């Protein structure tokens, strides 16, 4: 089994809290990452660019190792300075600008790329996903989806991408403005759940579960 990651625990907590009638005691697994019995398998991903993900991972290592951080890590962080920047004690993803409602020339494209990659992976002959009745996709992100025009454009794009024999019935997207967007690809509709301060509460629960299982 692949190494368990925080993102899986976070997705588990969010889905169980937001949809208790549908999900209970989701199991951390692999291919797919979460399982609700044999009925629903949920893939989990994060749509931050790989350079930003690498920078965050290295930054956390440097913060933990302090003065004993290997020079190569500091050198690599310097190379990745276009992807992230330090704001106070927090590392911030350098997203770039949101141009009107253009989903292809703004950070929103990272979500589109994540969906496309996961659809391809789900349908790959070499992926060896467990056979489930249905598949869903959960995407954690720091992107900002603030207009209905953007949401409708994403719904149409998701429908276009999710057109292979194996499909994701529901695609869940966490946004930076404390929302959970649910794209129902079967009925071609969407739903919005406003999480507000509950998102931080759920993240703390996920951190506890993640640390508990690592011990």
PyMOL CGO cylinders between C-alpha atoms (Angstrom):
from pymol import cmd
from pymol.cgo import CYLINDER

trace = [
    CYLINDER, 0.00, 0.00, 0.00, 1.24, 3.49, -0.78, 0.3, 1, 1, 1, 1, 1, 1,
    CYLINDER, 1.24, 3.49, -0.78, 2.29, 5.78, 2.05, 0.3, 1, 1, 1, 1, 1, 1,
    CYLINDER, 2.29, 5.78, 2.05, -0.68, 7.46, 3.66, 0.3, 1, 1, 1, 1, 1, 1,
    CYLINDER, -0.68, 7.46, 3.66, -0.81, 11.22, 3.17, 0.3, 1, 1, 1, 1, 1, 1,
    CYLINDER, -0.81, 11.22, 3.17, -2.52, 14.06, 4.97, 0.3, 1, 1, 1, 1, 1, 1,
    CYLINDER, -2.52, 14.06, 4.97, -4.69, 14.85, 1.92, 0.3, 1, 1, 1, 1, 1, 1,
    CYLINDER, -4.69, 14.85, 1.92, -6.46, 11.49, 2.21, 0.3, 1, 1, 1, 1, 1, 1,
    CYLINDER, -6.46, 11.49, 2.21, -7.32, 12.09, 5.87, 0.3, 1, 1, 1, 1, 1, 1,
    CYLINDER, -7.32, 12.09, 5.87, -8.48, 15.59, 5.08, 0.3, 1, 1, 1, 1, 1, 1,
    CYLINDER, -8.48, 15.59, 5.08, -10.77, 14.32, 2.30, 0.3, 1, 1, 1, 1, 1, 1,
    CYLINDER, -10.77, 14.32, 2.30, -12.13, 11.61, 4.60, 0.3, 1, 1, 1, 1, 1, 1,
    CYLINDER, -12.13, 11.61, 4.60, -13.05, 14.11, 7.32, 0.3, 1, 1, 1, 1, 1, 1,
    CYLINDER, -13.05, 14.11, 7.32, -14.58, 16.65, 4.91, 0.3, 1, 1, 1, 1, 1, 1,
    CYLINDER, -14.58, 16.65, 4.91, -16.71, 14.08, 3.13, 0.3, 1, 1, 1, 1, 1, 1,
    CYLINDER, -16.71, 14.08, 3.13, -17.89, 12.39, 6.33, 0.3, 1, 1, 1, 1, 1, 1,
    CYLINDER, -17.89, 12.39, 6.33, -18.79, 15.71, 7.95, 0.3, 1, 1, 1, 1, 1, 1,
    CYLINDER, -18.79, 15.71, 7.95, -20.46, 17.24, 4.88, 0.3, 1, 1, 1, 1, 1, 1,
    CYLINDER, -20.46, 17.24, 4.88, -22.27, 14.12, 3.66, 0.3, 1, 1, 1, 1, 1, 1,
    CYLINDER, -22.27, 14.12, 3.66, -22.94, 11.91, 6.71, 0.3, 1, 1, 1, 1, 1, 1,
    CYLINDER, -22.94, 11.91, 6.71, -25.90, 10.28, 4.99, 0.3, 1, 1, 1, 1, 1, 1,
    CYLINDER, -25.90, 10.28, 4.99, -23.63, 9.11, 2.15, 0.3, 1, 1, 1, 1, 1, 1,
    CYLINDER, -23.63, 9.11, 2.15, -20.23, 8.53, 3.74, 0.3, 1, 1, 1, 1, 1, 1,
    CYLINDER, -20.23, 8.53, 3.74, -19.47, 6.90, 7.07, 0.3, 1, 1, 1, 1, 1, 1,
    CYLINDER, -19.47, 6.90, 7.07, -16.14, 5.49, 8.19, 0.3, 1, 1, 1, 1, 1, 1,
    CYLINDER, -16.14, 5.49, 8.19, -14.35, 5.93, 4.89, 0.3, 1, 1, 1, 1, 1, 1,
    CYLINDER, -14.35, 5.93, 4.89, -11.30, 3.68, 4.77, 0.3, 1, 1, 1, 1, 1, 1,
    CYLINDER, -11.30, 3.68, 4.77, -7.87, 4.97, 3.77, 0.3, 1, 1, 1, 1, 1, 1,
    CYLINDER, -7.87, 4.97, 3.77, -6.61, 2.71, 1.01, 0.3, 1, 1, 1, 1, 1, 1,
    CYLINDER, -6.61, 2.71, 1.01, -4.89, 2.96, -2.36, 0.3, 1, 1, 1, 1, 1, 1,
    CYLINDER, -4.89, 2.96, -2.36, -6.16, 2.90, -5.93, 0.3, 1, 1, 1, 1, 1, 1,
    CYLINDER, -6.16, 2.90, -5.93, -8.56, 4.37, -4.97, 0.3, 1, 1, 1, 1, 1, 1,
    CYLINDER, -8.56, 4.37, -4.97, -7.39, 6.36, -1.93, 0.3, 1, 1, 1, 1, 1, 1,
    CYLINDER, -7.39, 6.36, -1.93, -10.66, 6.17, 0.03, 0.3, 1, 1, 1, 1, 1, 1,
    CYLINDER, -10.66, 6.17, 0.03, -13.27, 3.43, -0.02, 0.3, 1, 1, 1, 1, 1, 1,
    CYLINDER, -13.27, 3.43, -0.02, -16.86, 3.20, 1.09, 0.3, 1, 1, 1, 1, 1, 1,
    CYLINDER, -16.86, 3.20, 1.09, -17.14, -0.58, 1.07, 0.3, 1, 1, 1, 1, 1, 1,
    CYLINDER, -17.14, -0.58, 1.07, -17.17, -1.77, -2.54, 0.3, 1, 1, 1, 1, 1, 1,
    CYLINDER, -17.17, -1.77, -2.54, -19.68, 0.88, -3.55, 0.3, 1, 1, 1, 1, 1, 1,
    CYLINDER, -19.68, 0.88, -3.55, -17.66, 4.09, -3.92, 0.3, 1, 1, 1, 1, 1, 1,
    CYLINDER, -17.66, 4.09, -3.92, -13.95, 4.58, -4.45, 0.3, 1, 1, 1, 1, 1, 1,
    CYLINDER, -13.95, 4.58, -4.45, -12.60, 8.10, -4.06, 0.3, 1, 1, 1, 1, 1, 1,
    CYLINDER, -12.60, 8.10, -4.06, -9.36, 9.31, -5.57, 0.3, 1, 1, 1, 1, 1, 1,
    CYLINDER, -9.36, 9.31, -5.57, -7.71, 12.22, -3.73, 0.3, 1, 1, 1, 1, 1, 1,
    CYLINDER, -7.71, 12.22, -3.73, -5.35, 14.80, -5.18, 0.3, 1, 1, 1, 1, 1, 1,
    CYLINDER, -5.35, 14.80, -5.18, -4.09, 18.35, -4.73, 0.3, 1, 1, 1, 1, 1, 1,
    CYLINDER, -4.09, 18.35, -4.73, -4.07, 20.69, -7.69, 0.3, 1, 1, 1, 1, 1, 1,
    CYLINDER, -4.07, 20.69, -7.69, -1.15, 22.87, -6.64, 0.3, 1, 1, 1, 1, 1, 1,
    CYLINDER, -1.15, 22.87, -6.64, 1.59, 22.91, -9.33, 0.3, 1, 1, 1, 1, 1, 1,
    CYLINDER, 1.59, 22.91, -9.33, 4.38, 20.40, -8.74, 0.3, 1, 1, 1, 1, 1, 1,
    CYLINDER, 4.38, 20.40, -8.74, 6.98, 23.16, -8.26, 0.3, 1, 1, 1, 1, 1, 1,
    CYLINDER, 6.98, 23.16, -8.26, 4.90, 24.71, -5.48, 0.3, 1, 1, 1, 1, 1, 1,
    CYLINDER, 4.90, 24.71, -5.48, 4.31, 21.30, -3.85, 0.3, 1, 1, 1, 1, 1, 1,
    CYLINDER, 4.31, 21.30, -3.85, 8.04, 20.64, -3.92, 0.3, 1, 1, 1, 1, 1, 1,
    CYLINDER, 8.04, 20.64, -3.92, 8.75, 24.05, -2.39, 0.3, 1, 1, 1, 1, 1, 1,
    CYLINDER, 8.75, 24.05, -2.39, 6.26, 23.48, 0.44, 0.3, 1, 1, 1, 1, 1, 1,
    CYLINDER, 6.26, 23.48, 0.44, 7.73, 20.04, 1.19, 0.3, 1, 1, 1, 1, 1, 1,
    CYLINDER, 7.73, 20.04, 1.19, 11.28, 21.39, 1.25, 0.3, 1, 1, 1, 1, 1, 1,
    CYLINDER, 11.28, 21.39, 1.25, 10.26, 24.39, 3.33, 0.3, 1, 1, 1, 1, 1, 1,
    CYLINDER, 10.26, 24.39, 3.33, 8.69, 22.14, 5.97, 0.3, 1, 1, 1, 1, 1, 1,
    CYLINDER, 8.69, 22.14, 5.97, 11.85, 20.01, 6.02, 0.3, 1, 1, 1, 1, 1, 1,
    CYLINDER, 11.85, 20.01, 6.02, 14.00, 23.10, 6.43, 0.3, 1, 1, 1, 1, 1, 1,
    CYLINDER, 14.00, 23.10, 6.43, 11.78, 24.40, 9.25, 0.3, 1, 1, 1, 1, 1, 1,
    CYLINDER, 11.78, 24.40, 9.25, 12.09, 21.05, 11.03, 0.3, 1, 1, 1, 1, 1, 1,
    CYLINDER, 12.09, 21.05, 11.03, 15.86, 20.66, 10.56, 0.3, 1, 1, 1, 1, 1, 1,
    CYLINDER, 15.86, 20.66, 10.56, 16.76, 24.26, 11.28, 0.3, 1, 1, 1, 1, 1, 1,
    CYLINDER, 16.76, 24.26, 11.28, 20.48, 24.97, 11.05, 0.3, 1, 1, 1, 1, 1, 1,
    CYLINDER, 20.48, 24.97, 11.05, 21.16, 21.36, 10.08, 0.3, 1, 1, 1, 1, 1, 1,
    CYLINDER, 21.16, 21.36, 10.08, 19.25, 21.72, 6.82, 0.3, 1, 1, 1, 1, 1, 1,
    CYLINDER, 19.25, 21.72, 6.82, 21.43, 20.41, 3.95, 0.3, 1, 1, 1, 1, 1, 1,
    CYLINDER, 21.43, 20.41, 3.95, 22.65, 23.19, 1.63, 0.3, 1, 1, 1, 1, 1, 1,
    CYLINDER, 22.65, 23.19, 1.63, 21.11, 21.43, -1.39, 0.3, 1, 1, 1, 1, 1, 1,
    CYLINDER, 21.11, 21.43, -1.39, 17.63, 21.95, 0.09, 0.3, 1, 1, 1, 1, 1, 1,
    CYLINDER, 17.63, 21.95, 0.09, 18.25, 25.66, 0.59, 0.3, 1, 1, 1, 1, 1, 1,
    CYLINDER, 18.25, 25.66, 0.59, 19.65, 25.91, -2.93, 0.3, 1, 1, 1, 1, 1, 1,
    CYLINDER, 19.65, 25.91, -2.93, 16.59, 24.19, -4.39, 0.3, 1, 1, 1, 1, 1, 1,
    CYLINDER, 16.59, 24.19, -4.39, 14.28, 26.49, -2.42, 0.3, 1, 1, 1, 1, 1, 1,
    CYLINDER, 14.28, 26.49, -2.42, 16.06, 29.45, -3.94, 0.3, 1, 1, 1, 1, 1, 1,
    CYLINDER, 16.06, 29.45, -3.94, 15.48, 27.96, -7.41, 0.3, 1, 1, 1, 1, 1, 1,
    CYLINDER, 15.48, 27.96, -7.41, 11.77, 27.63, -6.64, 0.3, 1, 1, 1, 1, 1, 1,
    CYLINDER, 11.77, 27.63, -6.64, 11.27, 31.23, -5.47, 0.3, 1, 1, 1, 1, 1, 1,
    CYLINDER, 11.27, 31.23, -5.47, 9.08, 32.00, -8.50, 0.3, 1, 1, 1, 1, 1, 1,
    CYLINDER, 9.08, 32.00, -8.50, 6.57, 29.37, -7.34, 0.3, 1, 1, 1, 1, 1, 1,
    CYLINDER, 6.57, 29.37, -7.34, 6.19, 30.53, -3.73, 0.3, 1, 1, 1, 1, 1, 1,
    CYLINDER, 6.19, 30.53, -3.73, 7.01, 33.44, -1.49, 0.3, 1, 1, 1, 1, 1, 1,
    CYLINDER, 7.01, 33.44, -1.49, 7.39, 33.92, 2.25, 0.3, 1, 1, 1, 1, 1, 1,
    CYLINDER, 7.39, 33.92, 2.25, 4.82, 36.14, 3.94, 0.3, 1, 1, 1, 1, 1, 1,
    CYLINDER, 4.82, 36.14, 3.94, 5.57, 36.49, 7.63, 0.3, 1, 1, 1, 1, 1, 1,
    CYLINDER, 5.57, 36.49, 7.63, 6.08, 32.93, 8.84, 0.3, 1, 1, 1, 1, 1, 1,
    CYLINDER, 6.08, 32.93, 8.84, 3.89, 31.43, 6.11, 0.3, 1, 1, 1, 1, 1, 1,
    CYLINDER, 3.89, 31.43, 6.11, 4.81, 30.18, 2.68, 0.3, 1, 1, 1, 1, 1, 1,
    CYLINDER, 4.81, 30.18, 2.68, 2.39, 31.35, 0.00, 0.3, 1, 1, 1, 1, 1, 1,
    CYLINDER, 2.39, 31.35, 0.00, 1.82, 29.85, -3.44, 0.3, 1, 1, 1, 1, 1, 1,
    CYLINDER, 1.82, 29.85, -3.44, 2.55, 32.50, -6.09, 0.3, 1, 1, 1, 1, 1, 1,
    CYLINDER, 2.55, 32.50, -6.09, -0.66, 31.89, -8.01, 0.3, 1, 1, 1, 1, 1, 1,
    CYLINDER, -0.66, 31.89, -8.01, -0.60, 34.67, -10.56, 0.3, 1, 1, 1, 1, 1, 1,
    CYLINDER, -0.60, 34.67, -10.56, -3.61, 36.69, -11.60, 0.3, 1, 1, 1, 1, 1, 1,
    CYLINDER, -3.61, 36.69, -11.60, -7.22, 35.70, -12.20, 0.3, 1, 1, 1, 1, 1, 1,
    CYLINDER, -7.22, 35.70, -12.20, -8.06, 37.22, -15.58, 0.3, 1, 1, 1, 1, 1, 1,
    CYLINDER, -8.06, 37.22, -15.58, -11.78, 37.93, -15.66, 0.3, 1, 1, 1, 1, 1, 1,
    CYLINDER, -11.78, 37.93, -15.66, -13.47, 34.51, -15.78, 0.3, 1, 1, 1, 1, 1, 1,
    CYLINDER, -13.47, 34.51, -15.78, -10.85, 32.87, -17.99, 0.3, 1, 1, 1, 1, 1, 1,
    CYLINDER, -10.85, 32.87, -17.99, -10.40, 29.38, -16.54, 0.3, 1, 1, 1, 1, 1, 1,
    CYLINDER, -10.40, 29.38, -16.54, -7.54, 28.48, -18.89, 0.3, 1, 1, 1, 1, 1, 1,
    CYLINDER, -7.54, 28.48, -18.89, -5.24, 31.43, -18.17, 0.3, 1, 1, 1, 1, 1, 1,
    CYLINDER, -5.24, 31.43, -18.17, -5.47, 31.63, -14.40, 0.3, 1, 1, 1, 1, 1, 1,
    CYLINDER, -5.47, 31.63, -14.40, -4.65, 29.34, -11.46, 0.3, 1, 1, 1, 1, 1, 1,
    CYLINDER, -4.65, 29.34, -11.46, -7.98, 27.60, -12.13, 0.3, 1, 1, 1, 1, 1, 1,
    CYLINDER, -7.98, 27.60, -12.13, -6.24, 25.71, -14.93, 0.3, 1, 1, 1, 1, 1, 1,
    CYLINDER, -6.24, 25.71, -14.93, -4.46, 23.66, -12.24, 0.3, 1, 1, 1, 1, 1, 1,
    CYLINDER, -4.46, 23.66, -12.24, -7.80, 22.11, -11.27, 0.3, 1, 1, 1, 1, 1, 1,
    CYLINDER, -7.80, 22.11, -11.27, -8.54, 21.32, -14.93, 0.3, 1, 1, 1, 1, 1, 1,
    CYLINDER, -8.54, 21.32, -14.93, -5.13, 19.66, -15.27, 0.3, 1, 1, 1, 1, 1, 1,
    CYLINDER, -5.13, 19.66, -15.27, -5.67, 17.65, -12.09, 0.3, 1, 1, 1, 1, 1, 1,
    CYLINDER, -5.67, 17.65, -12.09, -9.02, 16.31, -13.32, 0.3, 1, 1, 1, 1, 1, 1,
    CYLINDER, -9.02, 16.31, -13.32, -7.58, 15.45, -16.74, 0.3, 1, 1, 1, 1, 1, 1,
    CYLINDER, -7.58, 15.45, -16.74, -4.65, 13.59, -15.17, 0.3, 1, 1, 1, 1, 1, 1,
    CYLINDER, -4.65, 13.59, -15.17, -6.85, 11.61, -12.79, 0.3, 1, 1, 1, 1, 1, 1,
    CYLINDER, -6.85, 11.61, -12.79, -9.31, 10.62, -15.53, 0.3, 1, 1, 1, 1, 1, 1,
    CYLINDER, -9.31, 10.62, -15.53, -6.42, 9.35, -17.63, 0.3, 1, 1, 1, 1, 1, 1,
    CYLINDER, -6.42, 9.35, -17.63, -4.97, 7.50, -14.66, 0.3, 1, 1, 1, 1, 1, 1,
    CYLINDER, -4.97, 7.50, -14.66, -8.29, 5.90, -13.72, 0.3, 1, 1, 1, 1, 1, 1,
    CYLINDER, -8.29, 5.90, -13.72, -8.60, 4.53, -17.25, 0.3, 1, 1, 1, 1, 1, 1,
    CYLINDER, -8.60, 4.53, -17.25, -4.98, 3.45, -17.62, 0.3, 1, 1, 1, 1, 1, 1,
    CYLINDER, -4.98, 3.45, -17.62, -4.49, -0.28, -18.20, 0.3, 1, 1, 1, 1, 1, 1,
    CYLINDER, -4.49, -0.28, -18.20, -1.48, -0.19, -15.86, 0.3, 1, 1, 1, 1, 1, 1,
    CYLINDER, -1.48, -0.19, -15.86, -3.11, 1.70, -12.99, 0.3, 1, 1, 1, 1, 1, 1,
    CYLINDER, -3.11, 1.70, -12.99, -4.68, -1.41, -11.41, 0.3, 1, 1, 1, 1, 1, 1,
    CYLINDER, -4.68, -1.41, -11.41, -7.52, 0.36, -9.62, 0.3, 1, 1, 1, 1, 1, 1,
    CYLINDER, -7.52, 0.36, -9.62, -9.79, -1.83, -7.51, 0.3, 1, 1, 1, 1, 1, 1,
    CYLINDER, -9.79, -1.83, -7.51, -13.12, -2.49, -9.16, 0.3, 1, 1, 1, 1, 1, 1,
    CYLINDER, -13.12, -2.49, -9.16, -15.79, -0.32, -7.52, 0.3, 1, 1, 1, 1, 1, 1,
    CYLINDER, -15.79, -0.32, -7.52, -19.41, 0.35, -8.41, 0.3, 1, 1, 1, 1, 1, 1,
    CYLINDER, -19.41, 0.35, -8.41, -18.68, 4.08, -8.63, 0.3, 1, 1, 1, 1, 1, 1,
    CYLINDER, -18.68, 4.08, -8.63, -15.71, 6.42, -8.49, 0.3, 1, 1, 1, 1, 1, 1,
    CYLINDER, -15.71, 6.42, -8.49, -15.47, 9.97, -7.14, 0.3, 1, 1, 1, 1, 1, 1,
    CYLINDER, -15.47, 9.97, -7.14, -12.62, 12.50, -7.12, 0.3, 1, 1, 1, 1, 1, 1,
    CYLINDER, -12.62, 12.50, -7.12, -11.68, 14.86, -4.28, 0.3, 1, 1, 1, 1, 1, 1,
    CYLINDER, -11.68, 14.86, -4.28, -9.40, 17.80, -5.12, 0.3, 1, 1, 1, 1, 1, 1,
    CYLINDER, -9.40, 17.80, -5.12, -7.86, 19.92, -2.39, 0.3, 1, 1, 1, 1, 1, 1,
    CYLINDER, -7.86, 19.92, -2.39, -6.74, 23.35, -3.59, 0.3, 1, 1, 1, 1, 1, 1,
    CYLINDER, -6.74, 23.35, -3.59, -5.87, 26.94, -2.80, 0.3, 1, 1, 1, 1, 1, 1,
    CYLINDER, -5.87, 26.94, -2.80, -7.48, 28.33, -5.94, 0.3, 1, 1, 1, 1, 1, 1,
    CYLINDER, -7.48, 28.33, -5.94, -10.19, 30.97, -5.80, 0.3, 1, 1, 1, 1, 1, 1,
    CYLINDER, -10.19, 30.97, -5.80, -13.51, 30.21, -7.50, 0.3, 1, 1, 1, 1, 1, 1,
    CYLINDER, -13.51, 30.21, -7.50, -15.63, 33.27, -6.91, 0.3, 1, 1, 1, 1, 1, 1,
    CYLINDER, -15.63, 33.27, -6.91, -18.11, 33.60, -9.78, 0.3, 1, 1, 1, 1, 1, 1,
    CYLINDER, -18.11, 33.60, -9.78, -20.91, 31.44, -11.13, 0.3, 1, 1, 1, 1, 1, 1,
    CYLINDER, -20.91, 31.44, -11.13, -19.54, 31.97, -14.62, 0.3, 1, 1, 1, 1, 1, 1,
    CYLINDER, -19.54, 31.97, -14.62, -16.35, 30.20, -13.57, 0.3, 1, 1, 1, 1, 1, 1,
    CYLINDER, -16.35, 30.20, -13.57, -18.33, 27.35, -12.01, 0.3, 1, 1, 1, 1, 1, 1,
    CYLINDER, -18.33, 27.35, -12.01, -20.49, 26.80, -15.10, 0.3, 1, 1, 1, 1, 1, 1,
    CYLINDER, -20.49, 26.80, -15.10, -17.39, 26.89, -17.29, 0.3, 1, 1, 1, 1, 1, 1,
    CYLINDER, -17.39, 26.89, -17.29, -15.73, 24.28, -15.07, 0.3, 1, 1, 1, 1, 1, 1,
    CYLINDER, -15.73, 24.28, -15.07, -18.83, 22.08, -15.11, 0.3, 1, 1, 1, 1, 1, 1,
    CYLINDER, -18.83, 22.08, -15.11, -18.76, 22.08, -18.92, 0.3, 1, 1, 1, 1, 1, 1,
    CYLINDER, -18.76, 22.08, -18.92, -15.02, 21.37, -18.99, 0.3, 1, 1, 1, 1, 1, 1,
    CYLINDER, -15.02, 21.37, -18.99, -15.29, 18.54, -16.48, 0.3, 1, 1, 1, 1, 1, 1,
    CYLINDER, -15.29, 18.54, -16.48, -17.99, 16.93, -18.61, 0.3, 1, 1, 1, 1, 1, 1,
    CYLINDER, -17.99, 16.93, -18.61, -15.69, 17.10, -21.64, 0.3, 1, 1, 1, 1, 1, 1,
    CYLINDER, -15.69, 17.10, -21.64, -12.70, 15.63, -19.78, 0.3, 1, 1, 1, 1, 1, 1,
    CYLINDER, -12.70, 15.63, -19.78, -14.64, 12.96, -17.91, 0.3, 1, 1, 1, 1, 1, 1,
    CYLINDER, -14.64, 12.96, -17.91, -15.69, 11.09, -21.05, 0.3, 1, 1, 1, 1, 1, 1,
    CYLINDER, -15.69, 11.09, -21.05, -13.84, 7.77, -20.85, 0.3, 1, 1, 1, 1, 1, 1,
    CYLINDER, -13.84, 7.77, -20.85, -15.23, 4.32, -19.97, 0.3, 1, 1, 1, 1, 1, 1,
    CYLINDER, -15.23, 4.32, -19.97, -14.44, 4.80, -16.27, 0.3, 1, 1, 1, 1, 1, 1,
    CYLINDER, -14.44, 4.80, -16.27, -15.83, 8.10, -14.99, 0.3, 1, 1, 1, 1, 1, 1,
    CYLINDER, -15.83, 8.10, -14.99, -15.90, 10.09, -11.77, 0.3, 1, 1, 1, 1, 1, 1,
    CYLINDER, -15.90, 10.09, -11.77, -19.55, 10.50, -10.79, 0.3, 1, 1, 1, 1, 1, 1,
    CYLINDER, -19.55, 10.50, -10.79, -18.82, 13.38, -8.42, 0.3, 1, 1, 1, 1, 1, 1,
    CYLINDER, -18.82, 13.38, -8.42, -15.84, 15.70, -8.30, 0.3, 1, 1, 1, 1, 1, 1,
    CYLINDER, -15.84, 15.70, -8.30, -15.32, 17.60, -5.05, 0.3, 1, 1, 1, 1, 1, 1,
    CYLINDER, -15.32, 17.60, -5.05, -13.21, 20.78, -5.04, 0.3, 1, 1, 1, 1, 1, 1,
    CYLINDER, -13.21, 20.78, -5.04, -12.06, 22.68, -1.96, 0.3, 1, 1, 1, 1, 1, 1,
    CYLINDER, -12.06, 22.68, -1.96, -11.39, 26.36, -2.75, 0.3, 1, 1, 1, 1, 1, 1,
    CYLINDER, -11.39, 26.36, -2.75, -9.41, 29.04, -0.96, 0.3, 1, 1, 1, 1, 1, 1,
    CYLINDER, -9.41, 29.04, -0.96, -12.59, 30.96, -0.12, 0.3, 1, 1, 1, 1, 1, 1,
    CYLINDER, -12.59, 30.96, -0.12, -13.88, 28.27, 2.25, 0.3, 1, 1, 1, 1, 1, 1,
    CYLINDER, -13.88, 28.27, 2.25, -16.18, 26.51, -0.20, 0.3, 1, 1, 1, 1, 1, 1,
    CYLINDER, -16.18, 26.51, -0.20, -16.68, 22.93, -1.26, 0.3, 1, 1, 1, 1, 1, 1,
    CYLINDER, -16.68, 22.93, -1.26, -17.84, 22.71, -4.86, 0.3, 1, 1, 1, 1, 1, 1,
    CYLINDER, -17.84, 22.71, -4.86, -19.48, 19.45, -5.90, 0.3, 1, 1, 1, 1, 1, 1,
    CYLINDER, -19.48, 19.45, -5.90, -19.68, 18.73, -9.62, 0.3, 1, 1, 1, 1, 1, 1,
    CYLINDER, -19.68, 18.73, -9.62, -22.29, 16.02, -10.26, 0.3, 1, 1, 1, 1, 1, 1,
    CYLINDER, -22.29, 16.02, -10.26, -21.16, 14.68, -13.62, 0.3, 1, 1, 1, 1, 1, 1,
    CYLINDER, -21.16, 14.68, -13.62, -24.03, 12.21, -13.91, 0.3, 1, 1, 1, 1, 1, 1,
    CYLINDER, -24.03, 12.21, -13.91, -26.73, 14.87, -13.76, 0.3, 1, 1, 1, 1, 1, 1,
    CYLINDER, -26.73, 14.87, -13.76, -24.49, 17.69, -15.05, 0.3, 1, 1, 1, 1, 1, 1,
    CYLINDER, -24.49, 17.69, -15.05, -25.20, 19.90, -12.04, 0.3, 1, 1, 1, 1, 1, 1,
    CYLINDER, -25.20, 19.90, -12.04, -23.21, 21.45, -9.22, 0.3, 1, 1, 1, 1, 1, 1,
    CYLINDER, -23.21, 21.45, -9.22, -23.71, 22.20, -5.56, 0.3, 1, 1, 1, 1, 1, 1,
    CYLINDER, -23.71, 22.20, -5.56, -21.91, 24.59, -3.22, 0.3, 1, 1, 1, 1, 1, 1,
    CYLINDER, -21.91, 24.59, -3.22, -21.29, 24.01, 0.47, 0.3, 1, 1, 1, 1, 1, 1,
    CYLINDER, -21.29, 24.01, 0.47, -20.06, 27.01, 2.44, 0.3, 1, 1, 1, 1, 1, 1,
    CYLINDER, -20.06, 27.01, 2.44, -17.65, 25.73, 5.08, 0.3, 1, 1, 1, 1, 1, 1,
    CYLINDER, -17.65, 25.73, 5.08, -16.39, 28.96, 6.67, 0.3, 1, 1, 1, 1, 1, 1,
    CYLINDER, -16.39, 28.96, 6.67, -14.57, 28.23, 9.95, 0.3, 1, 1, 1, 1, 1, 1,
    CYLINDER, -14.57, 28.23, 9.95, -15.57, 24.56, 9.79, 0.3, 1, 1, 1, 1, 1, 1,
    CYLINDER, -15.57, 24.56, 9.79, -12.79, 23.93, 7.27, 0.3, 1, 1, 1, 1, 1, 1,
    CYLINDER, -12.79, 23.93, 7.27, -10.08, 24.72, 9.82, 0.3, 1, 1, 1, 1, 1, 1,
    CYLINDER, -10.08, 24.72, 9.82, -11.84, 22.53, 12.38, 0.3, 1, 1, 1, 1, 1, 1,
    CYLINDER, -11.84, 22.53, 12.38, -11.95, 19.61, 9.93, 0.3, 1, 1, 1, 1, 1, 1,
    CYLINDER, -11.95, 19.61, 9.93, -8.30, 20.12, 8.99, 0.3, 1, 1, 1, 1, 1, 1,
    CYLINDER, -8.30, 20.12, 8.99, -7.31, 19.87, 12.65, 0.3, 1, 1, 1, 1, 1, 1,
    CYLINDER, -7.31, 19.87, 12.65, -9.25, 16.60, 13.00, 0.3, 1, 1, 1, 1, 1, 1,
    CYLINDER, -9.25, 16.60, 13.00, -7.47, 15.27, 9.90, 0.3, 1, 1, 1, 1, 1, 1,
    CYLINDER, -7.47, 15.27, 9.90, -4.07, 16.26, 11.31, 0.3, 1, 1, 1, 1, 1, 1,
    CYLINDER, -4.07, 16.26, 11.31, -4.85, 14.31, 14.48, 0.3, 1, 1, 1, 1, 1, 1,
    CYLINDER, -4.85, 14.31, 14.48, -5.88, 11.21, 12.52, 0.3, 1, 1, 1, 1, 1, 1,
    CYLINDER, -5.88, 11.21, 12.52, -2.83, 11.46, 10.27, 0.3, 1, 1, 1, 1, 1, 1,
    CYLINDER, -2.83, 11.46, 10.27, -0.37, 11.80, 13.15, 0.3, 1, 1, 1, 1, 1, 1,
    CYLINDER, -0.37, 11.80, 13.15, -2.11, 9.04, 15.09, 0.3, 1, 1, 1, 1, 1, 1,
    CYLINDER, -2.11, 9.04, 15.09, -1.78, 6.55, 12.24, 0.3, 1, 1, 1, 1, 1, 1,
    CYLINDER, -1.78, 6.55, 12.24, 1.87, 7.45, 11.66, 0.3, 1, 1, 1, 1, 1, 1,
    CYLINDER, 1.87, 7.45, 11.66, 2.84, 6.56, 15.23, 0.3, 1, 1, 1, 1, 1, 1,
]
cmd.load_cgo(trace, "trace")
